[in-house]
């Protein structure tokens, strides 16, 4: 395993550089910015790349080191040879390895998929996680198979169909954005109804960088983390915060999970955002950054 950091490839606008962590079976691409204090490690959801966090980083006033990580099969990270992205073992292992090899003890900020793997990584490596900030996701979502039959998850699988169609026709981001805009979310809504054109374009650009095989198995009914949720919750030693939207607009968080995690000994707080769905950091950017900033005041 090896680590490469590129000082020559710098993002002028955000001061971010590019890095690569080479593990046994996957290469993880990331952006980073040096600083002081406990680092922040951001991980997005399925279809996202590091670009999803750029508006957050622009507005977040912090001197902490910042890392934006692409999941395996996404963005600058490599596709895996087997094509099997199910059961979360690889994703959680990637997160643990990143903490061990790159960032050290950090605050993990995870949206959707990134939230689930952050939670289990915190249970496996509690000494390396100073705080968990999870956006519109709960470990119960996958552990209790809430993803099975969920309208939003079914919409994501349809994006996989559109991706294959776009690749077969050599289409670029604008064409795929149009395809994604028409994907139904349930309740008579489509992605085009809840996402402005700019966000659809960012989403399409991210999807074009994905391994299409993710859509074959990641969302299957059998894709359940093989970890004991109760043991993971009891092992976590850091503050945990959930920032979530409303189910009517695609939010996937269930409020009763907060009390259940408290019963297991977790130090949990939460913020509900009205009028937004699953992607709070897109749809309520300024309040999201304020909520994250408030959480960071509790973490050292």
N, C-alpha and C positions, 0 to 999 in steps of 0.2 A: 504494500500500500504506500502511496506517496502523495504529497501535497505540493501544488504549484500555485504561486501567486504572481500575477502579472501587473507590474507597476506601469507598464507602457500603455495598457488599455484602460484609460480612465474616462468615466463619464464626467464631462465638464460641468453639467448642470447640477448634479447631486454630489459630486466628489467621490463617486463610487468607482472602485477598481474591480477587475474580474479575477476570480480564483477557481481552481479545480482541485477537488479531492478525489484521488484515485483509490478506490477500494477493490476488493478481490473480483467482484462481478459487475461493478457499475462505476461510472465516472460521474461525480456530482459537480455540477457547475453552480457557481454562486457569485454574487456581487458583495463587496464589503467596503466599509469605510472605517478607518481607525479612529480611536477616541479614548476616553478615560472612564473607568468604572465597569460595572457589570454589563456585558454585551447584551444586545438584543438580536435574536435570531427569528426572522420572519419566514413562515412557510404557508403557501397558499393552498387553494383547493384544487380539485381535479379541473383540468383545462387551463389553470393559471400558470403564468411564469413570474419571474421576479418583477416584471414590469407592473404587475397589479399593485405593488406596494409603493411605487414611485410617488404618487400623490400624497400618501401618508408620510413618507420620509421628508418630502418637501415642507410639510407643515409641522412635523414633530420637532419641537425644540429640545434637543438633547445633545450632550457631548459624549454619550456612550458609544462604544464601537457598535456598528450595525452590520448585520449579515442578512442577505436575501438569498434563499436557497431554492433551486429548482428540484422538484421531485424526480426520481428515476422515471425515465420515459417522457419527461417534460423539458421544454426549453433547451438550455445548454447541457443538461444532463443526458447521459447515454441511454439508449434503449437496452433492455436486457435480452440476452440471447434466447432464453426459453420462451419469452413472450407471456409469462405467467405473472400477473401483477396482483393476484388474489391473496387473501388471508393476512395482509399487512405485515408479515414478518420482515420482509425486505425493507419496507418503508420505515418501520420502527428502528431496525438495525442501522439504517442510514442516518437517522436522527441521532442515535446514540454515538455513532462513529464521528459525526460532525462535532458533537460536544466534546468528545474525547480528543480529537485530532486537531480541531481548528479553533473553536470559539472558547472552549473551557466553560466554566460555570456561567450560565446565561439565563436571561428571561426568554422564554419561548412564546412567540406570538403566532398562533395557528388558526387559519380559517378552514372550516370544513374538513377535508382530508387532513390538512396540516394540524387541525385541532385534535383529532383522534390520535394521530401518531405522536403528537407532543405529549398528550396525557400518558400514554403507555411508556414513552421514553422517560418521563418524569418518575414513573413507578419503578423503572428498571435502574435508573441512574439518579436517584434523588439528590445526591451530593453535587450534581452538576446542573441542577435546575433551580434557579433562584425565584422564579415566578412563572405562572402559566396564565396567559391571556388568550382565551379561546373564543373565536367569533362564530356564532350561530351553529354550534355543534356540541354534541355531548358524546362521551364514550358509549353511552347506552344506545345510541343510534345504530351502530353496527353490532354491538354485543347482543342487543335484543331484536335484531333483524328488522328494525324500523325502515330500513332502506327497501325492503321487499314490498313491491306494490306502491311505493311512494311516487307521487306524480312528478315531483322535481327530479328524482333519480331516473325515472323513465324518460324524462325529457333529455337528460344527459346522455342516455344510451342512444337516443335518436340523433344527437349531435354526432355520435360515432358513425352513424349511417351517412350523414351529410358530409363528414370528413372524407370517408371513402369515395363518395361521389365527386367531391372536389378534387381529390388526388387523381382519380381516374380521368378527369377532364382537364387536368393541369390548370386548375383555377387558383387564383391568388386570394389574398385576404378580403378584398371587397366582395367578391363573389361568395365566399364562404360566409361572410357576415350577413349577406342577404338570405342565404340558406338558414342560418341559425335564427334569424329574426322570425322566420315562419314556424319554428318548432313549437308545438303546443306545450303549455305548462299545466293545463287543466283549468277548469273553471272558466273556460272561454278565453283565457289569456295565452299569449305567445311571448317568447323572449323579446320580440319587437315591441310589445306593449309595455314591458317593464324595464327595458334597457335603451338608453339613448344611443344614437348612431356611433358616437365615440367609444362607448363601452362595448358595443357589439364588435367594433373593429379590433379593439384590444383583445377581446375574447377570441375572435376568429384568428388573429395572428398567433395567439397562444396555442389554439387547437391545431393549427397547421404544423406546429413543432412537436406535437405529441406522437407517441407510438400508437398507431391505430389499434394494436392488440390490447391496449388498456381497456377498450370498450367491450372486448370479448369476455373478460372474466372478472374485472375489478368490481363490477356492480352485481355479480351473481348472488343468489341466495346463500351460497356456500362461502362467500367471501366475508368471513367473520374472524376478528382477531383471536388467536388461540391463547390469550392471556386471561388470567382470572381477574375480572374487573374489581372484585372486592379486595383482593390482595394488592392490586395496583393502587387503588384509592388509599388504602391504609399505609402504603409505603411512601406516598407523596408527602414531602416535608415543607413545601412552599405554599404561599398564597395562590389561590386559583380564582380567576374572574371570568365570567361569561358575559359577552356582549351579543345580544340576539335580536332578531326581527320578529315579525308576526307571521303565524301560519298562513293566514289568508293571502299573503304575498309571497309565499314560498319559504318562510322561515322554518327551520328544521329542529329548533331547540324546544324541549319540553320543560316547563318551569319546575315540575315536581322533582326533576333530577337534582336540583340544588339541595333540597332538604335531604334527599337520600344520600348524597355525597357528604353532607354535614354529619349525618348519622354515622358515617364511616370514619369520621374524624378529620375530614378535609376542611381547611380554612377557606370557605367559598363565599364570594360576593357575586352580584350580577347586576346588569343594566339592561332594561328592555327599551328598545327603540321602536316607537310607533311610526307607522307609515312606511316601513321598509321591510324587505324580505330577507333572503339568505345572505346577500352581499352587503352587509352594513357599511363596510369601508368604502364601497362605491356609492351607495345611495344616501348615506348620512356622513359624509367625509369629515366635516368639521367636528360634529359631536362625537364621532368615533375617536378622533385624535385627542379630544379633550378627555374622553373616558380612559383611553390608554395612558395619557399623561398622568391622570389622577392615580391610576394603578401603579405606575412606576415610582410615584412618591412613597409607596409602601415597601419598595423592594430595594435592597442594597446588597 
